[in-house]
Amino acid sequence: FSYIVTPNVDHVVKLRTVAKTKAVPDFAKAYDSAASRLCDSRILAGLAAAFGIRLPVVPGSDLTVSVFRELLGPGRRVAIVGGNDRTIPRLSALFPGIQFQQHIPPMGMLNNPSAMNAAADFVGACRAEFILFATGAPQSEILAFHCLQRSDATGVGLCIGASIDFLLGDQNRAPRWIQRMGLEWAHRLASNPKRLWRRYLVEGPRIFVIAAQWWWSRRRNRDGLS
């Protein structure tokens, strides 16, 4: 078993908060233990470029679509942690022949050890080739990390956020030109302001402070400043 994470601005802010508060230390461990970390944010890529770092963008939603269209076919086994009771019938209609299994955990799984164990038991028992963790950050990443620590989990895990919603058409991606401008966050905010306003208008802008602090720390270390 191995798994892939797709960091975006929200994840980096959460990771920084975790580092300071120690509230969810397994989130940082989950990122450290991932087989691949693929940048899911043009804002992160732009900040990286400002510091001379090339950070290719691989949106998690695009990755999920590519997996379904290019790697999956009749007889392949896919497990989903998350979604609702209509997820599997709708996916089966779009991708006939794929053997889907699903586990729908309760809300607040992160603070419910028995629910986390039940989800990890499902992953270990299903023997799927791909496991889609669709419970949001940091729950998906921490669950994937717990599965990695066990000996019964198999396959490749993808921590995919809301990618299934985009795949099924429950949420719409921003037009390509908006994505290329790094404004997909604005499109999502306009689509669901009640749920997303805090993430994008309060928490998200902290990324610029984090970037400045990182740059200053690196400069101090380079120049030998105390």
C-alpha positions as CSV (number, residue, x, y, z in Angstrom):
1,F,0.0,0.0,0.0
2,S,1.1,3.5,-0.8
3,Y,-0.7,6.8,-1.2
4,I,-0.6,10.2,-2.9
5,V,-1.4,13.6,-1.5
6,T,-2.2,16.7,-3.4
7,P,-1.3,19.8,-1.3
8,N,-3.0,23.1,-1.9
9,V,-3.0,26.4,0.1
10,D,-5.5,25.1,2.6
11,H,-3.3,22.0,3.3
12,V,-0.1,24.1,3.8
13,V,-1.9,26.5,6.2
14,K,-3.3,23.5,8.1
15,L,0.2,21.9,8.3
16,R,1.7,25.1,9.6
17,T,-1.1,25.3,12.2
18,V,-0.5,21.7,13.2
19,A,3.2,22.4,13.6
20,K,2.4,25.2,16.1
21,T,-0.4,23.7,18.0
22,K,0.3,20.0,17.9
23,A,-3.4,19.5,17.6
24,V,-3.2,16.9,14.8
25,P,0.4,15.8,14.6
26,D,-0.5,12.8,12.4
27,F,-1.2,15.3,9.5
28,A,2.4,16.2,9.2
29,K,3.4,12.5,9.5
30,A,0.9,11.7,6.8
31,Y,2.5,14.2,4.4
32,D,6.0,12.9,5.2
33,S,5.0,9.3,4.6
34,A,3.2,9.9,1.2
35,A,4.7,8.2,-1.8
36,S,4.1,11.3,-3.9
37,R,3.2,14.9,-3.1
38,L,1.7,16.6,-6.2
39,C,1.0,20.3,-6.1
40,D,-2.7,21.1,-6.4
41,S,-2.5,24.9,-6.4
42,R,-1.4,27.4,-9.0
43,I,-1.0,29.9,-6.1
44,L,1.5,27.6,-4.4
45,A,3.3,27.2,-7.8
46,G,3.4,31.0,-8.3
47,L,4.8,31.6,-4.8
48,A,7.4,28.8,-5.4
49,A,8.4,30.5,-8.7
50,A,8.9,33.8,-6.9
51,F,11.6,32.0,-4.9
52,G,13.1,30.3,-7.9
53,I,11.5,26.9,-7.3
54,R,9.7,25.1,-10.2
55,L,6.6,23.4,-8.8
56,P,4.5,21.7,-11.5
57,V,0.8,21.8,-10.9
58,V,-1.2,18.5,-10.9
59,P,-4.7,19.3,-9.8
60,G,-6.3,16.5,-7.8
61,S,-9.5,16.6,-9.8
62,D,-7.5,16.2,-13.1
63,L,-5.6,13.3,-11.5
64,T,-8.8,11.5,-10.5
65,V,-10.3,11.9,-14.0
66,S,-7.1,10.6,-15.6
67,V,-7.1,7.6,-13.3
68,F,-10.7,6.7,-14.2
69,R,-10.3,7.3,-18.0
70,E,-6.8,5.9,-18.5
71,L,-6.1,3.3,-15.8
72,L,-9.5,1.8,-14.9
73,G,-11.7,-0.5,-16.8
74,P,-13.9,-3.6,-16.4
75,G,-12.9,-5.8,-13.6
76,R,-10.7,-3.3,-11.8
77,R,-11.4,-2.9,-8.1
78,V,-11.9,0.6,-6.6
79,A,-12.7,1.4,-3.0
80,I,-14.1,4.7,-1.9
81,V,-14.0,6.1,1.6
82,G,-16.6,8.9,1.7
83,G,-19.4,10.0,-0.6
84,N,-23.0,9.1,0.0
85,D,-25.4,6.3,-0.8
86,R,-25.8,7.5,-4.4
87,T,-22.1,7.7,-5.2
88,I,-21.6,4.1,-6.3
89,P,-24.7,3.8,-8.5
90,R,-23.8,7.0,-10.3
91,L,-20.2,6.0,-10.8
92,S,-21.2,2.6,-12.0
93,A,-23.4,4.2,-14.6
94,L,-20.5,6.3,-15.9
95,F,-17.9,3.6,-15.6
96,P,-19.6,0.2,-16.1
97,G,-17.6,-2.9,-15.2
98,I,-15.5,-1.4,-12.5
99,Q,-16.0,-3.2,-9.2
100,F,-16.7,-0.5,-6.6
101,Q,-16.8,-0.8,-2.9
102,Q,-17.6,1.9,-0.5
103,H,-17.4,2.8,3.2
104,I,-19.3,5.9,4.4
105,P,-17.8,7.0,7.8
106,P,-19.7,9.2,10.2
107,M,-19.1,12.9,10.5
108,G,-16.2,13.8,12.8
109,M,-14.2,10.7,12.0
110,L,-11.0,12.3,12.9
111,N,-12.0,12.6,16.6
112,N,-13.6,9.2,16.6
113,P,-11.0,6.4,17.0
114,S,-13.5,3.6,16.5
115,A,-14.7,5.3,13.2
116,M,-11.1,5.7,12.1
117,N,-10.4,2.0,12.9
118,A,-13.5,0.9,11.0
119,A,-12.4,2.8,7.9
120,A,-8.9,1.4,8.1
121,D,-10.5,-2.1,8.5
122,F,-12.5,-1.5,5.4
123,V,-9.4,-0.6,3.4
124,G,-7.6,-3.6,4.6
125,A,-10.4,-6.0,3.8
126,C,-11.4,-4.7,0.4
127,R,-8.1,-5.6,-1.4
128,A,-8.8,-2.8,-4.0
129,E,-6.3,-1.6,-6.5
130,F,-7.1,2.0,-6.0
131,I,-8.6,3.6,-2.8
132,L,-10.1,7.0,-3.1
133,F,-10.0,8.9,0.2
134,A,-12.8,11.5,-0.1
135,T,-13.3,12.7,3.5
136,G,-11.5,16.0,3.2
137,A,-8.2,17.2,4.8
138,P,-6.8,16.3,7.2
139,Q,-9.0,13.2,7.7
140,S,-8.2,11.6,4.3
141,E,-4.4,12.0,4.7
142,I,-4.4,10.8,8.3
143,L,-6.5,7.8,7.5
144,A,-4.2,6.9,4.6
145,F,-1.3,7.2,7.0
146,H,-3.0,4.8,9.4
147,C,-3.6,2.3,6.6
148,L,0.1,2.5,5.7
149,Q,1.0,1.5,9.2
150,R,-1.0,-1.7,8.9
151,S,0.0,-4.9,7.2
152,D,-3.3,-5.6,5.5
153,A,-3.8,-2.6,3.2
154,T,-3.1,-2.9,-0.5
155,G,-3.3,-0.8,-3.6
156,V,-2.7,2.9,-4.2
157,G,-4.5,5.5,-2.2
158,L,-5.5,8.9,-3.6
159,C,-6.4,11.7,-1.2
160,I,-8.8,13.4,-3.6
161,G,-10.8,16.0,-1.7
162,A,-14.0,16.9,-3.7
163,S,-12.8,15.2,-6.9
164,I,-15.7,12.8,-7.0
165,D,-18.2,15.7,-6.9
166,F,-16.5,17.2,-9.9
167,L,-16.4,13.8,-11.7
168,L,-20.2,13.4,-11.1
169,G,-21.0,17.0,-12.0
170,D,-22.2,17.9,-8.5
171,Q,-19.7,20.7,-8.5
172,N,-18.4,22.5,-11.6
173,R,-14.7,23.2,-12.3
174,A,-13.8,26.8,-13.3
175,P,-13.2,27.4,-17.0
176,R,-9.7,26.7,-18.1
177,W,-8.8,30.3,-18.5
178,I,-9.8,31.0,-14.9
179,Q,-7.7,28.0,-13.8
180,R,-4.7,29.2,-15.7
181,M,-5.0,32.6,-14.0
182,G,-4.9,31.0,-10.6
183,L,-8.4,32.1,-9.8
184,E,-10.2,28.8,-9.4
185,W,-10.5,29.5,-5.7
186,A,-12.6,32.6,-6.6
187,H,-14.9,30.5,-8.8
188,R,-15.4,27.9,-6.0
189,L,-16.0,30.7,-3.5
190,A,-18.7,32.2,-5.7
191,S,-20.3,28.8,-6.1
192,N,-20.6,28.1,-2.4
193,P,-19.8,31.2,-0.4
194,K,-21.5,30.1,2.8
195,R,-19.3,27.0,3.1
196,L,-16.0,28.3,1.7
197,W,-15.8,32.0,2.7
198,R,-13.7,31.3,5.8
199,R,-11.3,29.0,4.0
200,Y,-10.6,31.4,1.1
201,L,-11.0,34.8,2.8
202,V,-9.7,34.2,6.3
203,E,-7.4,31.2,6.4
204,G,-6.1,31.1,2.9
205,P,-4.3,34.5,2.9
206,R,-2.1,33.2,5.7
207,I,-0.1,31.5,3.0
208,F,1.6,34.8,2.1
209,V,2.7,35.2,5.7
210,I,3.9,31.6,5.8
211,A,5.9,32.2,2.5
212,A,7.5,35.4,3.9
213,Q,8.4,33.7,7.1
214,W,10.0,30.8,5.2
215,W,11.9,33.2,3.0
216,W,13.2,35.2,5.9
217,S,14.2,32.0,7.9
218,R,16.1,30.7,4.8
219,R,17.8,34.1,4.4
220,R,18.8,34.2,8.0
221,N,20.3,30.7,7.9
222,R,22.1,31.5,4.6
223,D,23.6,34.7,6.0
224,G,24.4,33.3,9.4
225,L,22.2,35.8,11.2
226,S,21.1,35.1,14.8
